[in-house]
Amino acid sequence: MNHRSLGNIGSVSEVGYGAWEIGSDWGPVAEQEAKRALKAAYEAGVDFFDTADVYGDGRSERFIREVLRDEIDSGEVTVATKAGRRLDPHTVEGYTESNLRAFVDRSRENLDVETLDLVQLHCPPTDAYYRPAIFAAMDNLAEEGRINAYGVSVEKVEQGLKAIEYPNVDTVQIIFNPFRQRPKELFFDEAARRNIGVIVRVPLASGLLTGNLGLDTEFAEDDHRNFNREGEAFDVGETFAGVPYDVGLRAVDELESYCPDRLSMAQLSLRWILDHSAVSTVIPGSTTPSHIKSNGAASTADSLDKKTHQAIERVYDEHIHEYVHHQWWAYVCLITVMFSWTAHLNATYWGSVPP
Protein backbone atom coordinates (compact mmCIF):
# COMPACT_ATOMS: atom_id res chain seq x y z
CA MET A 1 0.00 0.00 0.00
CA ASN A 2 1.33 3.40 -0.94
CA HIS A 3 1.02 6.38 1.41
CA ARG A 4 0.40 10.09 0.95
CA SER A 5 0.46 13.16 3.16
CA LEU A 6 -2.86 14.12 4.75
CA GLY A 7 -2.38 17.85 5.18
CA ASN A 8 -0.34 18.47 8.32
CA ILE A 9 -1.61 15.32 10.02
CA GLY A 10 0.95 12.91 8.60
CA SER A 11 1.17 9.98 6.22
CA VAL A 12 -1.84 7.73 5.60
CA SER A 13 -2.63 4.87 3.24
CA GLU A 14 -3.85 6.29 -0.06
CA VAL A 15 -6.70 3.78 0.01
CA GLY A 16 -8.52 4.07 3.31
CA TYR A 17 -11.73 2.52 4.60
CA GLY A 18 -15.09 4.28 4.75
CA ALA A 19 -17.06 2.92 7.70
CA TRP A 20 -20.51 4.31 6.89
CA GLU A 21 -21.65 0.93 5.57
CA ILE A 22 -20.93 -0.91 8.82
CA GLY A 23 -22.93 1.66 10.78
CA SER A 24 -26.21 2.22 8.97
CA ASP A 25 -28.11 3.03 5.76
CA TRP A 26 -26.71 0.19 3.64
CA GLY A 27 -29.00 -2.64 4.73
CA PRO A 28 -28.40 -5.00 7.64
CA VAL A 29 -24.76 -5.65 8.63
CA ALA A 30 -24.08 -8.06 11.48
CA GLU A 31 -21.50 -7.20 14.15
CA GLN A 32 -19.11 -9.97 13.16
CA GLU A 33 -19.42 -9.03 9.50
CA ALA A 34 -18.51 -5.44 10.35
CA LYS A 35 -15.51 -6.42 12.44
CA ARG A 36 -14.31 -8.87 9.81
CA ALA A 37 -14.42 -6.06 7.24
CA LEU A 38 -12.34 -3.75 9.45
CA LYS A 39 -9.71 -6.44 9.99
CA ALA A 40 -9.63 -7.21 6.26
CA ALA A 41 -8.98 -3.54 5.54
CA TYR A 42 -6.09 -3.42 7.99
CA GLU A 43 -4.62 -6.62 6.56
CA ALA A 44 -4.85 -5.05 3.08
CA GLY A 45 -2.60 -2.23 4.28
CA VAL A 46 -5.25 0.31 5.22
CA ASP A 47 -4.27 2.57 8.11
CA PHE A 48 -6.85 5.33 7.63
CA PHE A 49 -10.42 4.73 8.80
CA ASP A 50 -13.24 7.23 8.33
CA THR A 51 -16.42 7.16 10.39
CA ALA A 52 -19.00 9.50 11.97
CA ASP A 53 -20.93 9.76 15.20
CA VAL A 54 -24.24 9.30 13.37
CA TYR A 55 -23.31 6.10 11.54
CA GLY A 56 -25.63 3.80 13.41
CA ASP A 57 -25.77 6.29 16.30
CA GLY A 58 -22.15 5.51 17.19
CA ARG A 59 -22.23 1.86 16.11
CA SER A 60 -19.51 2.35 13.50
CA GLU A 61 -17.26 4.20 15.96
CA ARG A 62 -17.67 1.48 18.57
CA PHE A 63 -16.84 -1.29 16.10
CA ILE A 64 -13.63 0.53 15.18
CA ARG A 65 -12.77 0.90 18.88
CA GLU A 66 -13.32 -2.78 19.56
CA VAL A 67 -11.31 -3.97 16.58
CA LEU A 68 -8.45 -1.58 17.32
CA ARG A 69 -8.42 -2.60 20.99
CA ASP A 70 -8.60 -6.34 20.38
CA GLU A 71 -6.85 -6.86 17.05
CA ILE A 72 -4.68 -3.89 16.09
CA ASP A 73 -2.13 -1.59 17.68
CA SER A 74 -4.22 1.58 17.53
CA GLY A 75 -1.07 3.69 17.30
CA GLU A 76 -0.58 2.37 13.78
CA VAL A 77 -3.78 3.86 12.37
CA THR A 78 -5.47 7.23 11.92
CA VAL A 79 -9.19 7.41 12.67
CA ALA A 80 -11.26 10.31 11.37
CA THR A 81 -14.77 10.93 12.65
CA LYS A 82 -17.37 13.64 12.09
CA ALA A 83 -19.60 15.88 14.17
CA GLY A 84 -22.67 18.01 13.62
CA ARG A 85 -25.31 15.81 12.06
CA ARG A 86 -26.68 14.83 15.44
CA LEU A 87 -28.35 18.24 15.51
CA ASP A 88 -32.11 18.08 15.13
CA PRO A 89 -32.97 20.26 13.37
CA HIS A 90 -29.68 20.38 11.51
CA THR A 91 -29.26 24.16 11.30
CA VAL A 92 -26.28 26.46 11.50
CA GLU A 93 -27.56 27.85 14.80
CA GLY A 94 -26.82 24.49 16.40
CA TYR A 95 -23.12 24.66 15.60
CA THR A 96 -22.23 26.13 18.99
CA GLU A 97 -19.06 25.40 20.90
CA SER A 98 -20.98 23.62 23.64
CA ASN A 99 -22.75 21.34 21.16
CA LEU A 100 -19.54 20.57 19.27
CA ARG A 101 -17.75 19.80 22.54
CA ALA A 102 -20.54 17.40 23.52
CA PHE A 103 -20.39 15.64 20.16
CA VAL A 104 -16.60 15.36 20.34
CA ASP A 105 -16.71 14.00 23.88
CA ARG A 106 -19.24 11.36 22.83
CA SER A 107 -16.95 10.25 20.00
CA ARG A 108 -13.98 10.17 22.37
CA GLU A 109 -15.99 7.79 24.54
CA ASN A 110 -17.13 5.67 21.59
CA LEU A 111 -13.57 5.37 20.29
CA ASP A 112 -12.05 5.16 23.78
CA VAL A 113 -9.38 7.80 23.20
CA GLU A 114 -8.34 10.97 24.98
CA THR A 115 -7.64 12.82 21.74
CA LEU A 116 -9.43 12.23 18.45
CA ASP A 117 -7.06 12.09 15.48
CA LEU A 118 -9.28 14.09 13.15
CA VAL A 119 -12.77 15.55 13.51
CA GLN A 120 -14.65 16.79 10.46
CA LEU A 121 -17.66 19.07 10.54
CA HIS A 122 -20.25 16.80 8.96
CA CYS A 123 -21.67 18.53 5.90
CA PRO A 124 -22.92 21.60 7.77
CA PRO A 125 -25.19 24.15 6.08
CA THR A 126 -23.41 26.54 3.72
CA ASP A 127 -23.91 29.43 6.15
CA ALA A 128 -21.61 27.67 8.63
CA TYR A 129 -18.60 28.34 6.44
CA TYR A 130 -19.19 32.07 6.79
CA ARG A 131 -19.22 31.99 10.61
CA PRO A 132 -15.66 32.21 11.96
CA ALA A 133 -16.87 31.45 15.49
CA ILE A 134 -17.55 27.85 14.48
CA PHE A 135 -13.95 27.36 13.38
CA ALA A 136 -12.71 29.21 16.46
CA ALA A 137 -14.65 26.67 18.54
CA MET A 138 -12.79 23.86 16.80
CA ASP A 139 -9.52 25.65 17.57
CA ASN A 140 -10.51 25.67 21.23
CA LEU A 141 -11.23 21.94 21.20
CA ALA A 142 -7.77 21.37 19.74
CA GLU A 143 -6.17 23.55 22.39
CA GLU A 144 -7.99 21.55 25.07
CA GLY A 145 -6.50 18.33 23.70
CA ARG A 146 -9.85 16.83 22.72
CA ILE A 147 -8.90 16.73 19.04
CA ASN A 148 -5.58 16.63 17.24
CA ALA A 149 -6.80 18.20 13.99
CA TYR A 150 -10.00 19.20 12.26
CA GLY A 151 -11.46 19.55 8.82
CA VAL A 152 -14.77 19.57 6.99
CA SER A 153 -16.86 17.14 5.00
CA VAL A 154 -18.65 19.03 2.23
CA GLU A 155 -21.36 18.56 -0.36
CA LYS A 156 -20.29 21.36 -2.71
CA VAL A 157 -17.07 22.81 -4.03
CA GLU A 158 -18.10 26.25 -2.76
CA GLN A 159 -18.06 24.94 0.79
CA GLY A 160 -14.64 23.35 0.42
CA LEU A 161 -13.15 26.50 -1.07
CA LYS A 162 -14.55 28.65 1.72
CA ALA A 163 -13.45 26.24 4.44
CA ILE A 164 -9.80 26.24 3.40
CA GLU A 165 -9.62 29.98 3.95
CA TYR A 166 -9.54 29.21 7.69
CA PRO A 167 -5.91 28.67 8.64
CA ASN A 168 -6.35 25.62 10.87
CA VAL A 169 -8.54 23.53 8.58
CA ASP A 170 -6.33 20.55 7.72
CA THR A 171 -8.62 18.43 5.56
CA VAL A 172 -11.61 18.52 3.23
CA GLN A 173 -13.66 15.43 2.48
CA ILE A 174 -15.49 15.65 -0.84
CA ILE A 175 -17.31 13.49 -3.39
CA PHE A 176 -15.09 12.77 -6.39
CA ASN A 177 -15.23 9.96 -8.93
CA PRO A 178 -15.64 9.50 -12.71
CA PHE A 179 -19.27 10.63 -12.26
CA ARG A 180 -18.41 13.71 -10.13
CA GLN A 181 -15.45 15.45 -11.73
CA ARG A 182 -15.86 19.12 -10.78
CA PRO A 183 -13.39 19.10 -7.80
CA LYS A 184 -10.40 18.46 -10.08
CA GLU A 185 -10.58 22.00 -11.35
CA LEU A 186 -10.28 25.00 -9.02
CA PHE A 187 -10.71 23.12 -5.75
CA PHE A 188 -7.84 20.66 -6.24
CA ASP A 189 -5.53 23.47 -7.30
CA GLU A 190 -6.33 25.51 -4.20
CA ALA A 191 -6.14 22.51 -1.86
CA ALA A 192 -2.69 21.58 -3.16
CA ARG A 193 -1.49 25.17 -2.92
CA ARG A 194 -2.54 25.36 0.73
CA ASN A 195 -1.37 21.84 1.69
CA ILE A 196 -4.91 20.69 2.49
CA GLY A 197 -5.51 16.98 2.89
CA VAL A 198 -8.20 15.78 0.47
CA ILE A 199 -10.29 12.78 1.49
CA VAL A 200 -12.42 11.37 -1.34
CA ARG A 201 -15.72 9.75 -0.44
CA VAL A 202 -18.38 8.03 -2.59
CA PRO A 203 -15.55 6.89 -4.91
CA LEU A 204 -17.60 4.08 -6.42
CA ALA A 205 -20.87 6.04 -6.69
CA SER A 206 -22.65 3.80 -4.15
CA GLY A 207 -21.65 0.69 -6.08
CA LEU A 208 -22.54 1.91 -9.58
CA LEU A 209 -18.88 2.09 -10.54
CA THR A 210 -18.20 -1.50 -9.49
CA GLY A 211 -20.10 -2.75 -12.54
CA ASN A 212 -21.94 -5.21 -10.30
CA LEU A 213 -25.35 -3.50 -10.22
CA GLY A 214 -28.19 -3.75 -12.71
CA LEU A 215 -31.75 -2.64 -13.25
CA ASP A 216 -32.97 -5.74 -11.45
CA THR A 217 -30.75 -5.26 -8.39
CA GLU A 218 -32.85 -5.03 -5.22
CA PHE A 219 -31.82 -2.95 -2.22
CA ALA A 220 -32.94 -3.41 1.37
CA GLU A 221 -35.61 -1.11 2.75
CA ASP A 222 -33.06 0.58 5.04
CA ASP A 223 -30.45 0.98 2.25
CA HIS A 224 -30.10 4.61 1.12
CA ARG A 225 -29.89 3.35 -2.47
CA ASN A 226 -33.54 2.50 -2.00
CA PHE A 227 -34.84 5.43 0.07
CA ASN A 228 -32.65 8.39 -0.99
CA ARG A 229 -32.52 8.29 -4.77
CA GLU A 230 -34.17 11.69 -5.03
CA GLY A 231 -32.57 13.14 -1.90
CA GLU A 232 -35.54 12.37 0.34
CA ALA A 233 -33.43 11.80 3.48
CA PHE A 234 -30.15 13.68 2.84
CA ASP A 235 -28.21 15.20 -0.03
CA VAL A 236 -28.85 13.26 -3.22
CA GLY A 237 -25.15 13.36 -4.08
CA GLU A 238 -24.49 10.75 -1.41
CA THR A 239 -26.55 8.21 -3.37
CA PHE A 240 -25.17 7.13 -6.76
CA ALA A 241 -23.23 10.45 -6.74
CA GLY A 242 -26.48 12.23 -7.61
CA VAL A 243 -26.76 10.48 -10.99
CA PRO A 244 -30.09 8.88 -12.00
CA TYR A 245 -29.69 5.14 -11.58
CA ASP A 246 -30.54 4.12 -15.14
CA VAL A 247 -28.28 6.84 -16.57
CA GLY A 248 -25.41 5.66 -14.38
CA LEU A 249 -25.84 2.07 -15.49
CA ARG A 250 -25.62 3.05 -19.15
CA ALA A 251 -22.51 5.11 -18.49
CA VAL A 252 -20.87 2.19 -16.65
CA ASP A 253 -21.58 -0.08 -19.61
CA GLU A 254 -19.59 2.28 -21.81
CA LEU A 255 -16.81 2.72 -19.25
CA GLU A 256 -16.31 -1.03 -19.07
CA SER A 257 -15.17 -1.04 -22.68
CA TYR A 258 -12.23 1.17 -21.68
CA CYS A 259 -11.27 -0.76 -18.56
CA PRO A 260 -7.79 -2.32 -18.87
CA ASP A 261 -7.75 -6.09 -18.52
CA ARG A 262 -5.53 -5.81 -15.45
CA LEU A 263 -8.16 -3.84 -13.51
CA SER A 264 -11.70 -4.40 -12.29
CA MET A 265 -14.24 -1.62 -12.80
CA ALA A 266 -13.90 -0.63 -9.14
CA GLN A 267 -10.11 -0.51 -9.47
CA LEU A 268 -10.43 1.60 -12.61
CA SER A 269 -12.43 4.19 -10.68
CA LEU A 270 -10.11 4.17 -7.67
CA ARG A 271 -7.01 4.38 -9.87
CA TRP A 272 -8.55 7.30 -11.80
CA ILE A 273 -9.09 9.14 -8.51
CA LEU A 274 -5.56 8.40 -7.27
CA ASP A 275 -4.09 9.66 -10.53
CA HIS A 276 -4.99 13.14 -9.25
CA SER A 277 -2.08 14.18 -7.07
CA ALA A 278 -4.16 16.53 -4.88
CA VAL A 279 -5.97 13.50 -3.43
CA SER A 280 -4.57 12.29 -0.11
CA THR A 281 -6.73 9.21 0.40
CA VAL A 282 -9.85 7.60 -1.02
CA ILE A 283 -12.29 5.79 1.28
CA PRO A 284 -14.32 3.03 -0.38
CA GLY A 285 -16.52 1.01 1.95
CA SER A 286 -17.41 -2.66 1.77
CA THR A 287 -18.19 -5.60 4.01
CA THR A 288 -16.74 -8.18 1.62
CA PRO A 289 -13.08 -9.02 2.42
CA SER A 290 -12.22 -9.90 -1.19
CA HIS A 291 -13.58 -6.55 -2.39
CA ILE A 292 -11.66 -4.72 0.33
CA LYS A 293 -8.44 -6.43 -0.69
CA SER A 294 -9.09 -5.63 -4.35
CA ASN A 295 -9.79 -1.98 -3.53
CA GLY A 296 -6.50 -1.75 -1.68
CA ALA A 297 -4.63 -3.18 -4.66
CA ALA A 298 -5.60 -0.12 -6.71
CA SER A 299 -2.93 1.74 -4.76
CA THR A 300 -0.07 -0.14 -6.39
CA ALA A 301 -1.63 -0.47 -9.85
CA ASP A 302 -0.04 1.50 -12.68
CA SER A 303 -1.52 4.89 -13.45
CA LEU A 304 -4.04 5.01 -16.28
CA ASP A 305 -2.75 6.13 -19.65
CA LYS A 306 -3.81 9.34 -21.35
CA LYS A 307 -6.20 7.55 -23.70
CA THR A 308 -8.11 6.00 -20.79
CA HIS A 309 -8.34 9.33 -18.96
CA GLN A 310 -9.70 10.93 -22.12
CA ALA A 311 -12.27 8.16 -22.50
CA ILE A 312 -13.48 8.62 -18.92
CA GLU A 313 -13.85 12.36 -19.48
CA ARG A 314 -15.77 11.73 -22.70
CA VAL A 315 -18.22 9.34 -20.98
CA TYR A 316 -18.74 11.96 -18.28
CA ASP A 317 -19.39 14.72 -20.79
CA GLU A 318 -21.77 12.63 -22.88
CA HIS A 319 -23.75 10.85 -20.14
CA ILE A 320 -23.30 12.49 -16.75
CA HIS A 321 -22.42 16.17 -17.11
CA GLU A 322 -25.99 17.46 -17.53
CA TYR A 323 -27.16 15.82 -14.30
CA VAL A 324 -24.47 16.96 -11.85
CA HIS A 325 -22.11 19.57 -13.28
CA HIS A 326 -24.48 22.55 -13.13
CA GLN A 327 -25.05 22.03 -9.40
CA TRP A 328 -21.54 23.32 -8.69
CA TRP A 329 -20.93 25.74 -11.55
CA ALA A 330 -22.46 28.90 -10.06
CA TYR A 331 -20.74 28.30 -6.74
CA VAL A 332 -17.34 27.91 -8.39
CA CYS A 333 -17.76 31.11 -10.42
CA LEU A 334 -18.71 32.97 -7.25
CA ILE A 335 -15.80 31.67 -5.22
CA THR A 336 -13.30 32.35 -8.01
CA VAL A 337 -14.23 36.02 -7.73
CA MET A 338 -14.34 35.96 -3.93
CA PHE A 339 -10.74 34.74 -3.66
CA SER A 340 -9.68 38.14 -4.99
CA TRP A 341 -11.07 40.09 -2.04
CA THR A 342 -11.70 37.89 1.02
CA ALA A 343 -8.09 37.57 2.24
CA HIS A 344 -8.28 40.83 4.16
CA LEU A 345 -11.37 39.61 6.02
CA ASN A 346 -9.46 36.60 7.26
CA ALA A 347 -6.58 38.85 8.25
CA THR A 348 -8.99 40.98 10.26
CA TYR A 349 -10.25 38.00 12.26
CA TRP A 350 -7.18 35.77 12.45
CA GLY A 351 -4.44 38.40 12.42
CA SER A 352 -2.80 36.84 9.38
CA VAL A 353 -3.64 35.79 5.86
CA PRO A 354 -4.03 32.02 5.31
CA PRO A 355 -1.24 30.58 3.11
C-alpha positions in Angstrom: 0.0 0.0 0.0 1.3 3.4 -0.9 1.0 6.4 1.4 0.4 10.1 0.9 0.5 13.2 3.2 -2.9 14.1 4.7 -2.4 17.8 5.2 -0.3 18.5 8.3 -1.6 15.3 10.0 0.9 12.9 8.6 1.2 10.0 6.2 -1.8 7.7 5.6 -2.6 4.9 3.2 -3.9 6.3 -0.1 -6.7 3.8 0.0 -8.5 4.1 3.3 -11.7 2.5 4.6 -15.1 4.3 4.8 -17.1 2.9 7.7 -20.5 4.3 6.9 -21.7 0.9 5.6 -20.9 -0.9 8.8 -22.9 1.7 10.8 -26.2 2.2 9.0 -28.1 3.0 5.8 -26.7 0.2 3.6 -29.0 -2.6 4.7 -28.4 -5.0 7.6 -24.8 -5.6 8.6 -24.1 -8.1 11.5 -21.5 -7.2 14.1 -19.1 -10.0 13.2 -19.4 -9.0 9.5 -18.5 -5.4 10.3 -15.5 -6.4 12.4 -14.3 -8.9 9.8 -14.4 -6.1 7.2 -12.3 -3.7 9.4 -9.7 -6.4 10.0 -9.6 -7.2 6.3 -9.0 -3.5 5.5 -6.1 -3.4 8.0 -4.6 -6.6 6.6 -4.8 -5.0 3.1 -2.6 -2.2 4.3 -5.3 0.3 5.2 -4.3 2.6 8.1 -6.8 5.3 7.6 -10.4 4.7 8.8 -13.2 7.2 8.3 -16.4 7.2 10.4 -19.0 9.5 12.0 -20.9 9.8 15.2 -24.2 9.3 13.4 -23.3 6.1 11.5 -25.6 3.8 13.4 -25.8 6.3 16.3 -22.2 5.5 17.2 -22.2 1.9 16.1 -19.5 2.4 13.5 -17.3 4.2 16.0 -17.7 1.5 18.6 -16.8 -1.3 16.1 -13.6 0.5 15.2 -12.8 0.9 18.9 -13.3 -2.8 19.6 -11.3 -4.0 16.6 -8.5 -1.6 17.3 -8.4 -2.6 21.0 -8.6 -6.3 20.4 -6.8 -6.9 17.1 -4.7 -3.9 16.1 -2.1 -1.6 17.7 -4.2 1.6 17.5 -1.1 3.7 17.3 -0.6 2.4 13.8 -3.8 3.9 12.4 -5.5 7.2 11.9 -9.2 7.4 12.7 -11.3 10.3 11.4 -14.8 10.9 12.6 -17.4 13.6 12.1 -19.6 15.9 14.2 -22.7 18.0 13.6 -25.3 15.8 12.1 -26.7 14.8 15.4 -28.3 18.2 15.5 -32.1 18.1 15.1 -33.0 20.3 13.4 -29.7 20.4 11.5 -29.3 24.2 11.3 -26.3 26.5 11.5 -27.6 27.8 14.8 -26.8 24.5 16.4 -23.1 24.7 15.6 -22.2 26.1 19.0 -19.1 25.4 20.9 -21.0 23.6 23.6 -22.8 21.3 21.2 -19.5 20.6 19.3 -17.8 19.8 22.5 -20.5 17.4 23.5 -20.4 15.6 20.2 -16.6 15.4 20.3 -16.7 14.0 23.9 -19.2 11.4 22.8 -17.0 10.2 20.0 -14.0 10.2 22.4 -16.0 7.8 24.5 -17.1 5.7 21.6 -13.6 5.4 20.3 -12.1 5.2 23.8 -9.4 7.8 23.2 -8.3 11.0 25.0 -7.6 12.8 21.7 -9.4 12.2 18.4 -7.1 12.1 15.5 -9.3 14.1 13.2 -12.8 15.6 13.5 -14.6 16.8 10.5 -17.7 19.1 10.5 -20.2 16.8 9.0 -21.7 18.5 5.9 -22.9 21.6 7.8 -25.2 24.2 6.1 -23.4 26.5 3.7 -23.9 29.4 6.2 -21.6 27.7 8.6 -18.6 28.3 6.4 -19.2 32.1 6.8 -19.2 32.0 10.6 -15.7 32.2 12.0 -16.9 31.5 15.5 -17.5 27.9 14.5 -14.0 27.4 13.4 -12.7 29.2 16.5 -14.7 26.7 18.5 -12.8 23.9 16.8 -9.5 25.7 17.6 -10.5 25.7 21.2 -11.2 21.9 21.2 -7.8 21.4 19.7 -6.2 23.6 22.4 -8.0 21.5 25.1 -6.5 18.3 23.7 -9.9 16.8 22.7 -8.9 16.7 19.0 -5.6 16.6 17.2 -6.8 18.2 14.0 -10.0 19.2 12.3 -11.5 19.5 8.8 -14.8 19.6 7.0 -16.9 17.1 5.0 -18.6 19.0 2.2 -21.4 18.6 -0.4 -20.3 21.4 -2.7 -17.1 22.8 -4.0 -18.1 26.2 -2.8 -18.1 24.9 0.8 -14.6 23.3 0.4 -13.1 26.5 -1.1 -14.6 28.7 1.7 -13.4 26.2 4.4 -9.8 26.2 3.4 -9.6 30.0 4.0 -9.5 29.2 7.7 -5.9 28.7 8.6 -6.4 25.6 10.9 -8.5 23.5 8.6 -6.3 20.6 7.7 -8.6 18.4 5.6 -11.6 18.5 3.2 -13.7 15.4 2.5 -15.5 15.7 -0.8 -17.3 13.5 -3.4 -15.1 12.8 -6.4 -15.2 10.0 -8.9 -15.6 9.5 -12.7 -19.3 10.6 -12.3 -18.4 13.7 -10.1 -15.4 15.5 -11.7 -15.9 19.1 -10.8 -13.4 19.1 -7.8 -10.4 18.5 -10.1 -10.6 22.0 -11.4 -10.3 25.0 -9.0 -10.7 23.1 -5.8 -7.8 20.7 -6.2 -5.5 23.5 -7.3 -6.3 25.5 -4.2 -6.1 22.5 -1.9 -2.7 21.6 -3.2 -1.5 25.2 -2.9 -2.5 25.4 0.7 -1.4 21.8 1.7 -4.9 20.7 2.5 -5.5 17.0 2.9 -8.2 15.8 0.5 -10.3 12.8 1.5 -12.4 11.4 -1.3 -15.7 9.8 -0.4 -18.4 8.0 -2.6 -15.5 6.9 -4.9 -17.6 4.1 -6.4 -20.9 6.0 -6.7 -22.6 3.8 -4.2 -21.6 0.7 -6.1 -22.5 1.9 -9.6 -18.9 2.1 -10.5 -18.2 -1.5 -9.5 -20.1 -2.7 -12.5 -21.9 -5.2 -10.3 -25.3 -3.5 -10.2 -28.2 -3.8 -12.7 -31.8 -2.6 -13.3 -33.0 -5.7 -11.5 -30.8 -5.3 -8.4 -32.8 -5.0 -5.2 -31.8 -2.9 -2.2 -32.9 -3.4 1.4 -35.6 -1.1 2.8 -33.1 0.6 5.0 -30.5 1.0 2.3 -30.1 4.6 1.1 -29.9 3.3 -2.5 -33.5 2.5 -2.0 -34.8 5.4 0.1 -32.7 8.4 -1.0 -32.5 8.3 -4.8 -34.2 11.7 -5.0 -32.6 13.1 -1.9 -35.5 12.4 0.3 -33.4 11.8 3.5 -30.2 13.7 2.8 -28.2 15.2 0.0 -28.9 13.3 -3.2 -25.2 13.4 -4.1 -24.5 10.7 -1.4 -26.6 8.2 -3.4 -25.2 7.1 -6.8 -23.2 10.5 -6.7 -26.5 12.2 -7.6 -26.8 10.5 -11.0 -30.1 8.9 -12.0 -29.7 5.1 -11.6 -30.5 4.1 -15.1 -28.3 6.8 -16.6 -25.4 5.7 -14.4 -25.8 2.1 -15.5 -25.6 3.1 -19.1 -22.5 5.1 -18.5 -20.9 2.2 -16.7 -21.6 -0.1 -19.6 -19.6 2.3 -21.8 -16.8 2.7 -19.3 -16.3 -1.0 -19.1 -15.2 -1.0 -22.7 -12.2 1.2 -21.7 -11.3 -0.8 -18.6 -7.8 -2.3 -18.9 -7.8 -6.1 -18.5 -5.5 -5.8 -15.4 -8.2 -3.8 -13.5 -11.7 -4.4 -12.3 -14.2 -1.6 -12.8 -13.9 -0.6 -9.1 -10.1 -0.5 -9.5 -10.4 1.6 -12.6 -12.4 4.2 -10.7 -10.1 4.2 -7.7 -7.0 4.4 -9.9 -8.5 7.3 -11.8 -9.1 9.1 -8.5 -5.6 8.4 -7.3 -4.1 9.7 -10.5 -5.0 13.1 -9.3 -2.1 14.2 -7.1 -4.2 16.5 -4.9 -6.0 13.5 -3.4 -4.6 12.3 -0.1 -6.7 9.2 0.4 -9.9 7.6 -1.0 -12.3 5.8 1.3 -14.3 3.0 -0.4 -16.5 1.0 1.9 -17.4 -2.7 1.8 -18.2 -5.6 4.0 -16.7 -8.2 1.6 -13.1 -9.0 2.4 -12.2 -9.9 -1.2 -13.6 -6.5 -2.4 -11.7 -4.7 0.3 -8.4 -6.4 -0.7 -9.1 -5.6 -4.3 -9.8 -2.0 -3.5 -6.5 -1.7 -1.7 -4.6 -3.2 -4.7 -5.6 -0.1 -6.7 -2.9 1.7 -4.8 -0.1 -0.1 -6.4 -1.6 -0.5 -9.9 0.0 1.5 -12.7 -1.5 4.9 -13.5 -4.0 5.0 -16.3 -2.8 6.1 -19.6 -3.8 9.3 -21.3 -6.2 7.5 -23.7 -8.1 6.0 -20.8 -8.3 9.3 -19.0 -9.7 10.9 -22.1 -12.3 8.2 -22.5 -13.5 8.6 -18.9 -13.8 12.4 -19.5 -15.8 11.7 -22.7 -18.2 9.3 -21.0 -18.7 12.0 -18.3 -19.4 14.7 -20.8 -21.8 12.6 -22.9 -23.8 10.9 -20.1 -23.3 12.5 -16.7 -22.4 16.2 -17.1 -26.0 17.5 -17.5 -27.2 15.8 -14.3 -24.5 17.0 -11.9 -22.1 19.6 -13.3 -24.5 22.5 -13.1 -25.1 22.0 -9.4 -21.5 23.3 -8.7 -20.9 25.7 -11.5 -22.5 28.9 -10.1 -20.7 28.3 -6.7 -17.3 27.9 -8.4 -17.8 31.1 -10.4 -18.7 33.0 -7.2 -15.8 31.7 -5.2 -13.3 32.3 -8.0 -14.2 36.0 -7.7 -14.3 36.0 -3.9 -10.7 34.7 -3.7 -9.7 38.1 -5.0 -11.1 40.1 -2.0 -11.7 37.9 1.0 -8.1 37.6 2.2 -8.3 40.8 4.2 -11.4 39.6 6.0 -9.5 36.6 7.3 -6.6 38.9 8.2 -9.0 41.0 10.3 -10.2 38.0 12.3 -7.2 35.8 12.4 -4.4 38.4 12.4 -2.8 36.8 9.4 -3.6 35.8 5.9 -4.0 32.0 5.3 -1.2 30.6 3.1 
